[in-house]
Amino acid sequence: MRVAVIGCGYLGAVHAAALASVGHDVVGIEVDEHRVGELAAGRAPFFEPGLEALLAESLERPGRLSFSSRIRDAASAEVVFVCVGTPTGADGTADLSALHGAFAELLPHVAPGAVIAGKSTVPVGTAAGLAERCADAGAVLAWNPEFLREGHAIADTLRPDRIVVGVDPAARGSDAAVAALRAVYAPVIDAGAPFVVTDLATAELAKGAANAFLATKVSFMNLLADVAAASGADVTELAGIMGLDPRIGSRYLNAGIGYGGGCLPKDLQAFVTRADELGLGTQAGLLREVDALNERRPAEIADRAVAMLAAAGVGAGELPAGRVAVLGAAFKPDSDDVRESPALRIAELLHARGLDVVVTDPAAVAHAAAKAPELVFESDLDSALRGADLVLVATEWAEYRALDPGRAGGLVSRCLMLDGRNCLDAPAWRAAGWTYVGIGRRSSDAGRDGTA
């Protein structure tokens, strides 16, 4: 099929490359001329494992994948996906200016009967107004939310957990829109992905509701970690027990330093704001506390780091001192995204308290340095560890999980480890002479029966 993707940021670039890889002829439309040039040359403008290889594969085939800054180049497409950003403003509302601008520019160019599929995350109720504008232009609107995880975006596009398509069943052309999207995703559906057809409002809610629930799980586990620490329990064992309950499941039960990135914080805040607008502010109180728990988390972890240094005799009186190596700046591994990153926020808080802080990350140093220029950054892990009084694992990159405690001990000044992601082998680090502190984990390796 002939497919266009409007907006080639993280979502759009991955979507365009993935659809081209399964055989569609795709044009990606992007207003940023520099990004157009990078993508057309097969260079991903952000870090996402496997994306450059996917781009190169499709760009080698004439007509399979192209990029342009002219929205009229989408005119011949049978299906147009709109993937522009909808950031959250200071008041918690979603900024839909780019979305409305894209539709205003696109609609005069679309062919009669064209299907426009919105993938941007929007407040519920947005699609109804856009559907009327599409109908006036002779097109039909569907809402097709994305559920991508950074670092796994290609797999989530080509092997998704579900494909959701929302339409107005009373609108002219809605059946044709569903059929067109079923055809676009045919290779993915044939591989087993569920294809769910629903109304516009339900489709709009699907992404925000999923992220609000995931954020709730993260904050709940961090609350449990604090309870475990105060009572002598171990939150990792507790999570394992909880995960055996099929009603709960084992995913997203990791305690740590909190969630971040461009989706969970934004989508949760927008969800709460929209609930307020719908007169459901009281009911949204639970999600406000989820957000508040997460907002407090970086300061709580910074306090723990300072307490560990003080207990080791680093600093004089109430003044913190010492060198802290923060391993990780991205909000999650396999990403260079530092938006709302708790790792970077902790580093900033420690620096503000007068500590000597050095931050390292395999992919996100450039973005982190631009966002927090007051910090010291090292791309080389050994350089970051050298002379540190305390090491804080803030992002669970594979190379940090695999770090040898003996070798690391030969680089640091003091063997103090604060494992903010509970991703290290605590007994191995303690056996190598480190003072190891996790999040909600026992302070020793003794189990319930007293054995290691």
C-alpha positions in Angstrom: 0.0 0.0 0.0 1.0 3.7 -0.3 1.4 5.0 3.2 2.5 8.4 4.5 3.7 9.2 8.1 3.3 12.8 9.2 5.9 13.6 11.9 9.2 11.7 11.9 10.2 12.0 15.5 10.7 8.9 17.7 7.3 7.4 16.9 7.0 8.4 13.3 10.5 7.4 12.2 10.2 4.0 13.7 6.7 3.5 12.3 7.8 4.6 8.8 10.8 2.3 8.8 8.8 -0.7 10.2 6.0 -0.4 7.6 8.5 -0.1 4.8 10.2 -3.2 6.1 7.0 -5.3 5.7 6.5 -4.2 2.1 4.6 -0.9 2.0 5.7 2.1 0.0 6.2 4.8 2.7 6.9 8.5 2.7 7.8 10.1 5.9 6.9 13.8 6.3 8.9 16.0 8.7 9.2 19.8 9.0 12.8 19.6 10.3 14.9 19.7 7.2 18.0 18.4 9.1 16.1 15.4 10.4 14.8 14.7 6.8 18.4 14.7 5.6 19.5 12.4 8.4 16.7 9.9 7.9 17.1 9.9 4.1 20.8 9.0 4.6 19.9 6.1 6.9 21.0 7.8 10.1 18.7 7.7 13.1 18.5 11.1 14.8 18.1 9.3 18.2 19.3 6.1 19.8 17.1 3.2 19.2 18.6 -0.3 18.8 18.2 -1.7 15.3 16.6 1.4 13.7 19.5 2.3 11.4 19.7 -1.2 10.1 16.0 -1.1 9.4 16.3 2.3 7.6 19.2 1.1 5.5 17.3 -2.1 4.5 14.3 -0.2 3.1 16.2 2.8 1.7 18.2 0.4 -0.5 14.9 -0.6 -2.3 13.9 2.1 -4.8 10.5 3.7 -3.9 10.1 1.7 -0.7 11.0 4.5 1.8 11.6 8.2 1.3 11.4 11.3 3.4 10.2 14.8 2.6 9.4 18.1 4.3 6.5 18.8 1.9 3.2 17.6 3.3 1.7 17.5 -0.2 3.9 14.5 -0.9 1.4 12.6 1.3 -1.4 13.3 -1.2 -1.3 10.0 -3.0 -1.2 7.9 0.2 -4.1 5.5 0.8 -3.4 5.7 4.6 -1.8 8.7 6.4 -0.6 8.2 9.9 -0.3 11.3 12.0 2.5 10.9 14.6 3.3 14.5 15.7 4.2 15.3 19.3 1.6 16.4 21.9 3.8 17.6 24.9 2.3 18.5 28.2 2.2 22.2 29.1 3.0 23.8 32.5 -0.7 23.5 33.4 -0.8 19.8 32.7 -2.8 20.0 29.5 -1.6 18.5 26.2 -0.3 20.9 23.7 -2.2 20.0 20.5 -1.0 22.8 18.3 1.3 20.6 16.2 -1.5 18.1 15.8 -4.1 20.6 14.7 -1.5 22.3 12.4 -0.7 19.0 10.8 -4.4 18.3 10.0 -4.9 21.9 8.7 -2.0 21.5 6.3 -2.8 17.9 5.3 -6.5 17.9 4.6 -6.4 20.1 1.5 -4.1 17.6 -0.2 -5.7 14.2 0.7 -7.5 12.2 -1.9 -11.2 11.5 -1.5 -11.7 8.4 0.7 -8.2 8.6 2.2 -7.9 7.2 5.6 -6.2 9.3 8.2 -5.0 7.4 11.3 -4.0 9.4 14.4 -1.3 7.8 16.5 -0.4 10.8 18.7 -1.5 10.6 22.3 -4.4 13.0 22.9 -7.0 13.8 25.5 -10.2 11.9 25.1 -12.6 13.8 23.0 -10.0 15.2 20.6 -10.6 12.8 17.8 -14.4 13.6 17.5 -13.6 17.1 16.4 -10.8 16.0 14.0 -13.2 13.4 12.5 -15.6 16.2 11.5 -12.8 18.1 9.8 -11.7 14.9 7.9 -15.3 14.2 6.8 -15.6 17.8 5.4 -12.4 17.1 3.3 -13.8 13.8 2.1 -11.5 11.7 4.2 -12.2 9.4 7.2 -10.5 9.4 10.6 -9.4 6.4 12.6 -7.5 6.5 15.9 -4.7 4.0 16.2 -2.7 4.6 19.4 0.9 3.6 19.8 2.2 1.4 22.7 6.0 1.7 22.0 8.7 1.1 24.7 11.9 3.0 24.1 14.6 0.6 23.4 12.1 -2.0 22.1 10.2 0.2 19.6 10.9 -2.0 16.5 9.8 -5.2 18.2 6.7 -3.3 19.6 5.8 -2.2 16.1 6.4 -5.4 14.2 5.3 -7.8 17.0 2.9 -5.7 19.1 0.8 -6.9 22.1 -2.2 -5.4 20.4 -3.4 -3.2 17.5 -6.2 -0.8 18.5 -8.3 1.0 15.9 -11.0 3.4 16.9 -13.6 4.7 14.5 -17.0 6.3 14.6 -19.2 3.4 13.5 -21.9 5.9 12.3 -19.5 7.8 10.1 -19.4 7.2 6.3 -16.3 5.2 5.4 -15.6 3.8 8.8 -15.8 0.2 7.6 -13.4 1.1 4.8 -11.0 2.7 7.3 -10.9 -0.5 9.4 -10.3 -2.6 6.3 -7.5 -0.3 5.1 -5.7 -0.5 8.5 -6.3 -4.2 8.7 -4.5 -4.4 5.3 -1.6 -2.1 6.5 -1.1 -4.4 9.5 -1.8 -7.7 7.7 1.8 -9.1 8.1 1.7 -8.2 11.8 -1.9 -9.6 12.3 -0.9 -12.8 10.4 1.9 -13.2 12.9 -0.6 -13.3 15.8 -1.1 -9.7 16.9 -4.7 -9.1 18.2 -6.6 -6.5 16.1 -9.1 -4.6 18.3 -11.8 -2.4 16.7 -13.5 0.1 19.0 -14.9 3.6 19.1 -12.8 6.8 18.9 -13.0 7.7 22.6 -12.0 4.2 23.8 -9.0 4.2 21.4 -8.0 7.6 22.7 -8.1 6.4 26.3 -6.2 3.2 25.6 -2.7 4.7 25.7 -3.2 7.1 28.6 -4.9 4.4 30.7 -2.2 1.9 30.1 0.6 4.3 31.1 -1.4 5.6 34.1 -1.7 2.0 35.3 2.0 1.2 34.7 3.0 4.4 36.6 0.8 3.3 39.4 2.6 -0.1 39.6 6.0 1.7 39.7 5.0 4.1 42.5 3.3 1.3 44.4 6.4 -0.9 44.3 8.5 2.1 45.5 6.1 2.6 48.4 6.5 -1.2 49.2 10.3 -0.8 49.0 10.1 1.8 51.7 7.9 -0.4 53.9 10.3 -3.3 53.3 13.3 -1.2 54.3 11.6 0.0 57.5 10.4 -3.5 58.5 13.5 -5.6 57.5 11.8 -7.3 54.6 13.2 -7.6 51.1 11.2 -6.0 48.3 12.8 -8.1 45.5 11.6 -11.3 47.2 8.2 -9.7 47.9 7.9 -8.8 44.2 8.7 -12.4 43.3 5.9 -13.6 45.5 3.4 -11.1 44.2 4.3 -11.9 40.6 3.3 -15.5 41.1 -0.3 -14.3 41.4 -1.7 -14.4 37.9 -4.0 -11.5 38.7 -0.9 -9.3 39.3 1.8 -10.7 37.0 5.5 -10.2 37.4 6.2 -7.3 35.1 6.7 -3.7 36.3 7.2 -4.9 39.9 10.8 -3.5 40.2 11.4 -1.0 42.9 13.9 1.8 42.2 14.4 5.5 41.7 11.1 6.2 39.8 9.8 6.4 36.3 10.6 9.1 33.6 10.8 9.5 29.9 8.5 11.2 27.4 5.4 9.0 28.0 4.6 8.0 31.6 5.0 11.4 33.3 3.4 13.3 30.4 0.5 10.8 29.9 -0.3 10.5 33.6 -0.4 14.3 34.1 -2.6 14.8 30.9 -4.9 12.0 32.0 -5.4 13.6 35.4 -6.0 17.1 33.8 -8.6 15.6 31.4 -10.3 13.9 34.4 -10.5 17.3 36.1 -12.0 18.8 33.0 -14.6 16.0 32.9 -15.6 16.7 36.6 -13.8 13.7 37.9 -11.1 15.4 39.9 -11.8 13.6 43.2 -11.7 10.2 41.5 -8.3 11.1 40.0 -6.8 11.7 43.5 -5.2 8.2 43.3 -3.2 9.2 40.2 -2.2 12.5 41.8 -0.6 10.6 44.6 1.1 8.2 42.1 2.7 11.3 40.5 3.6 12.8 43.9 5.3 9.6 45.0 7.4 9.7 41.8 8.2 13.4 42.1 9.6 12.8 45.6 11.7 9.8 44.7 14.8 11.5 43.3 15.2 13.6 46.5 14.8 10.5 48.7 17.5 8.6 46.7 19.8 11.6 47.0 19.3 11.6 50.7 20.2 8.0 50.9 23.4 8.6 49.0 24.4 11.5 51.4 23.6 9.3 54.4 25.8 6.5 53.0 28.7 8.9 52.6 28.2 10.3 56.1 28.1 6.8 57.6 31.4 6.1 55.9 32.9 9.3 57.5 32.9 11.3 54.3 32.2 15.0 55.0 32.4 17.2 58.1 29.5 17.6 60.4 26.2 18.2 58.5 28.0 19.2 55.3 28.0 16.4 52.6 31.2 15.8 50.8 32.8 13.3 48.5 32.8 12.2 44.8 29.8 10.4 43.5 29.8 8.4 40.2 26.3 8.2 38.8 26.0 5.3 36.3 23.3 6.3 33.9 21.7 9.5 32.7 18.9 8.1 30.4 15.6 7.3 32.0 16.0 3.7 30.9 18.6 1.5 29.2 18.8 1.2 25.4 17.7 4.8 25.1 19.3 8.2 24.9 16.2 9.9 26.2 16.8 12.1 29.3 13.3 13.7 29.5 12.1 13.6 33.1 15.0 11.2 33.8 15.2 10.4 37.6 18.8 9.5 37.1 19.7 12.9 35.9 17.5 14.6 38.5 19.4 12.7 41.3 22.7 13.8 39.9 21.5 17.4 39.8 20.3 17.2 43.4 23.6 15.8 44.6 25.5 18.5 42.8 23.3 21.1 44.3 24.1 19.8 47.8 27.8 20.4 47.1 29.0 16.9 46.2 31.5 16.3 43.4 29.3 14.4 40.8 30.4 12.7 37.6 27.8 11.1 35.3 28.3 8.5 32.7 26.0 6.8 30.2 26.6 4.6 27.1 24.3 6.7 24.8 22.8 9.7 26.6 25.9 11.8 27.6 25.3 14.4 24.8 21.7 15.0 25.6 22.3 15.0 29.4 25.1 17.5 29.1 22.9 19.8 27.1 20.2 19.6 29.7 22.4 19.7 32.8 25.6 21.6 31.8 26.6 22.2 35.4 27.4 18.5 35.8 30.6 16.7 34.8 30.1 13.9 32.2 32.3 11.0 31.2 31.6 8.7 28.3 34.2 6.2 29.6 32.9 4.1 32.5 36.4 3.6 34.1 37.0 7.3 34.1 33.7 7.9 35.9 34.5 5.3 38.5 38.1 6.5 39.2 38.3 8.1 42.6 34.6 7.8 43.5 33.6 7.7 47.1 30.2 6.3 46.2 28.8 4.6 43.1 25.1 5.0 42.2 23.5 2.8 39.6 20.7 4.9 38.2 20.0 3.3 34.8 20.3 -0.5 34.5 22.4 -0.7 31.3 23.7 -4.2 30.6 27.3 -3.1 31.1 26.5 -1.8 34.6 24.8 -5.1 35.5 27.8 -7.0 34.2 30.3 -4.7 36.0 32.9 -6.8 37.9 33.0 -5.7 41.6 36.6 -6.6 42.0 37.8 -4.5 39.0 35.5 -1.6 40.0 36.9 -1.8 43.5 40.4 -1.1 42.1 39.2 2.2 40.6 37.2 3.8 43.4 38.3 5.5 46.5 35.7 3.8 48.7 33.7 0.7 48.0 30.2 2.2 48.5 27.5 1.0 46.1 23.9 2.4 46.0 22.0 0.2 43.6 19.1 2.4 42.6 17.7 -0.2 40.2 18.3 -3.4 42.2 20.0 -4.8 39.2 23.3 -6.0 40.7 24.2 -9.3 42.4 24.3 -8.1 46.0 26.1 -11.1 47.5 28.9 -10.8 44.9 29.4 -7.2 45.6 29.4 -7.7 49.3 31.8 -10.6 49.0 34.2 -8.3 47.0 34.3 -5.9 50.0 31.7 -3.4 49.0 29.1 -1.8 51.2 26.1 -2.6 49.1 22.7 -0.9 49.6 19.7 -1.6 47.3 16.2 -0.2 47.3 14.1 -2.0 49.8 16.6 -4.9 50.1 18.0 -6.4 53.2 21.2 -4.9 54.5 22.9 -8.3 54.6 22.8 -11.5 52.6 21.2 -13.5 55.3 17.9 -15.1 54.3 14.9 -15.8 56.4 16.4 -19.0 57.8 19.7 -17.3 58.4 21.5 -18.9 55.4 23.1 -16.8 52.7 
